[in-house]
Amino acid sequence: MPIKAAAIIGAGIAGLTAALALARHGIASDVFEQAEALTEVGAGLQISPNASRILDTLGVLEALRHVWLEPEAVHLVSGSSLRPVASIPCGNFARERWGAPYGAAHRATLQNALLDAVTSNALCRLHLGRHIDIRDKQALEQAAGREFDLVIGADGVWSKAHAMVPGAPSPLFSGNIAWRFSIAEAAAPAILNETSVTAFLGSSSHLVCYPIRENAAFNIVAIVSGSSTSRDWGAAGSKAQREQMLRGFSGWNSAILRLLENQEQASFWPLYEMKAGRWHNGRDTILIGDAAHAMMPFAAQGAAMAIEDAFELAGLLSARTPAEAFELYEKHRAPRIARLRQRAAFNQFAYHAGGPIRLARDLVLSLRPPQSLAADMDWIYGYRAIG
Ligand SMILES: Cc1cc2nc3c(=O)[nH]c(=O)nc-3n(C[C@H](O)[C@H](O)[C@H](O)COP(=O)(O)OP(=O)(O)OC[C@H]3O[C@@H](n4cnc5c(N)ncnc54)[C@H](O)[C@@H]3O)c2cc1C
């Protein structure tokens, strides 16, 4: 019997994409979101071609095109000398090589574009202010007053839907903190590139910066090791935590140090990774996005994976029972997620290298032409999701 209705827990990137992707196959959904309103949560996101291709299929890309920035390149630059280390071209090169654009926007811009599409789709119903903390599908059906063929847990790293999946993965503090802030273009120092993504690299820390066109500001993420295991995302860090962060950047170029010292409003994001575990209960409930596999942001692919998950799951559900679709989904998605985790771990090693390893890294990268560096990204950005 074809699937008619799904319950989705969480209206983040994964949950909203899932609602749209299911609707594309004629499957209705009720999306339960704990927040009373979807306000500006988070910061900037790079949206790579593997994800923008899906957003295009779902009719969401058009809304982003007018506001986001398509960076000319991703530059790797030494955080101490500001010497260029390597560059991967984006812009038209990305469209031609990977068949879809590479963009950068505020997370809220992407979420609002998805939200507009969801609220104007008759098959999607959004329920705000609904914190879901239940143990099985029946309990959710009782609370909602309607029946569902399946439940999709898209409620992020602190997922409550985990309780519905025996053996679900659990989050573990990575030992790294992301400090995020934005700086108005008008007040930005000249070292910040207005047309590209720049990753400044140092031993045991790095800083990524790119313009958010719709906010006329630069998005800045400084990642450094730290000891907090707080669950709060986006809280203001304490004075001691800020001092610890600055120590992680000692020896960096003075213009970057000044930038960090002056950011009283920087927010503090302890980074958690989801450990291995089951993504579904073999019957009627499945986890996607960060709820299944939150990963370190070193490959800038967490939201892209949430979008791929949602799209591919919906495609599999269109012609199968939930149990069959879940099995195929896990077989198909697990190797890709594992490979991405390895890439993120490799990037962490390479970005945060010091001493002789850093010298070797810089030499190897400087000898590789942009085309060859781009080829390393083909399996990520050139991926054609099935759906
Ligand atoms: C510093 C940093 C930089 C990043 N940069 C990038 C990047 O450049 N590109 C990229 O692709 N990814 C990036 N990511 C990763 C990306 O932000 C996440 O992977 C992505 O947002 C996960 O989306 P999600 O929908 O799975 O979860 P979330 O965005 O966490 O959404 C979960 C939703 O569920 C709701 N919810 C939670 N619990 C409940 C409940 N019990 N009941 C009802 N609702 C609930 C929440 O309110 C929220 O709306 C970055 C992450 C970090 C930390």
PDBQT file of the ligand as one rigid body, heavy atoms in Angstrom, charges set to zero:
ROOT
HETATM    1  C1  LIG A 401      30.208  26.186  12.932  1.00  0.00    +0.000 C 
HETATM    2  C2  LIG A 401      29.359  25.422  11.963  1.00  0.00    +0.000 A 
HETATM    3  C3  LIG A 401      29.450  25.711  10.603  1.00  0.00    +0.000 A 
HETATM    4  C4  LIG A 401      28.687  24.962   9.676  1.00  0.00    +0.000 A 
HETATM    5  N1  LIG A 401      28.828  25.259   8.351  1.00  0.00    +0.000 NA
HETATM    6  C5  LIG A 401      28.152  24.502   7.439  1.00  0.00    +0.000 A 
HETATM    7  C6  LIG A 401      28.257  24.780   6.041  1.00  0.00    +0.000 A 
HETATM    8  O1  LIG A 401      28.950  25.731   5.628  1.00  0.00    +0.000 OA
HETATM    9  N2  LIG A 401      27.586  23.977   5.169  1.00  0.00    +0.000 N 
HETATM   10  C7  LIG A 401      26.809  22.918   5.596  1.00  0.00    +0.000 A 
HETATM   11  O2  LIG A 401      26.236  22.192   4.749  1.00  0.00    +0.000 OA
HETATM   12  N3  LIG A 401      26.663  22.658   6.924  1.00  0.00    +0.000 NA
HETATM   13  C8  LIG A 401      27.302  23.412   7.849  1.00  0.00    +0.000 A 
HETATM   14  N4  LIG A 401      27.145  23.170   9.178  1.00  0.00    +0.000 N 
HETATM   15  C9  LIG A 401      26.266  22.058   9.620  1.00  0.00    +0.000 C 
HETATM   16  C10 LIG A 401      24.784  22.412   9.611  1.00  0.00    +0.000 C 
HETATM   17  O3  LIG A 401      24.537  23.626  10.290  1.00  0.00    +0.000 OA
HETATM   18  C11 LIG A 401      23.964  21.290  10.261  1.00  0.00    +0.000 C 
HETATM   19  O4  LIG A 401      24.457  20.036   9.847  1.00  0.00    +0.000 OA
HETATM   20  C12 LIG A 401      22.495  21.392   9.816  1.00  0.00    +0.000 C 
HETATM   21  O5  LIG A 401      21.948  22.630  10.206  1.00  0.00    +0.000 OA
HETATM   22  C13 LIG A 401      21.680  20.243  10.425  1.00  0.00    +0.000 C 
HETATM   23  O6  LIG A 401      20.322  20.409  10.093  1.00  0.00    +0.000 OA
HETATM   24  P1  LIG A 401      19.188  19.557  10.812  1.00  0.00    +0.000 P 
HETATM   25  O7  LIG A 401      17.913  19.994  10.195  1.00  0.00    +0.000 OA
HETATM   26  O8  LIG A 401      19.549  18.112  10.786  1.00  0.00    +0.000 OA
HETATM   27  O9  LIG A 401      19.248  19.968  12.345  1.00  0.00    +0.000 OA
HETATM   28  P2  LIG A 401      18.950  21.382  13.023  1.00  0.00    +0.000 P 
HETATM   29  O10 LIG A 401      19.343  22.493  12.126  1.00  0.00    +0.000 OA
HETATM   30  O11 LIG A 401      19.546  21.324  14.383  1.00  0.00    +0.000 OA
HETATM   31  O12 LIG A 401      17.343  21.431  13.153  1.00  0.00    +0.000 OA
HETATM   32  C14 LIG A 401      16.639  20.676  14.108  1.00  0.00    +0.000 C 
HETATM   33  C15 LIG A 401      15.279  21.306  14.320  1.00  0.00    +0.000 C 
HETATM   34  O13 LIG A 401      14.517  20.463  15.191  1.00  0.00    +0.000 OA
HETATM   35  C16 LIG A 401      13.918  21.243  16.204  1.00  0.00    +0.000 C 
HETATM   36  N5  LIG A 401      13.743  20.357  17.381  1.00  0.00    +0.000 N 
HETATM   37  C17 LIG A 401      14.729  19.876  18.191  1.00  0.00    +0.000 A 
HETATM   38  N6  LIG A 401      14.186  19.074  19.145  1.00  0.00    +0.000 NA
HETATM   39  C18 LIG A 401      12.850  19.055  18.923  1.00  0.00    +0.000 A 
HETATM   40  C19 LIG A 401      11.760  18.385  19.569  1.00  0.00    +0.000 A 
HETATM   41  N7  LIG A 401      11.962  17.574  20.616  1.00  0.00    +0.000 N 
HETATM   42  N8  LIG A 401      10.508  18.582  19.099  1.00  0.00    +0.000 NA
HETATM   43  C20 LIG A 401      10.281  19.402  18.023  1.00  0.00    +0.000 A 
HETATM   44  N9  LIG A 401      11.294  20.058  17.374  1.00  0.00    +0.000 NA
HETATM   45  C21 LIG A 401      12.554  19.868  17.810  1.00  0.00    +0.000 A 
HETATM   46  C22 LIG A 401      14.895  22.390  16.426  1.00  0.00    +0.000 C 
HETATM   47  O14 LIG A 401      14.263  23.489  17.047  1.00  0.00    +0.000 OA
HETATM   48  C23 LIG A 401      15.352  22.677  14.990  1.00  0.00    +0.000 C 
HETATM   49  O15 LIG A 401      14.481  23.571  14.340  1.00  0.00    +0.000 OA
HETATM   50  C24 LIG A 401      27.851  23.919  10.120  1.00  0.00    +0.000 A 
HETATM   51  C25 LIG A 401      27.719  23.679  11.491  1.00  0.00    +0.000 A 
HETATM   52  C26 LIG A 401      28.454  24.411  12.416  1.00  0.00    +0.000 A 
HETATM   53  C27 LIG A 401      28.301  24.136  13.875  1.00  0.00    +0.000 C 
ENDROOT
TORSDOF 0
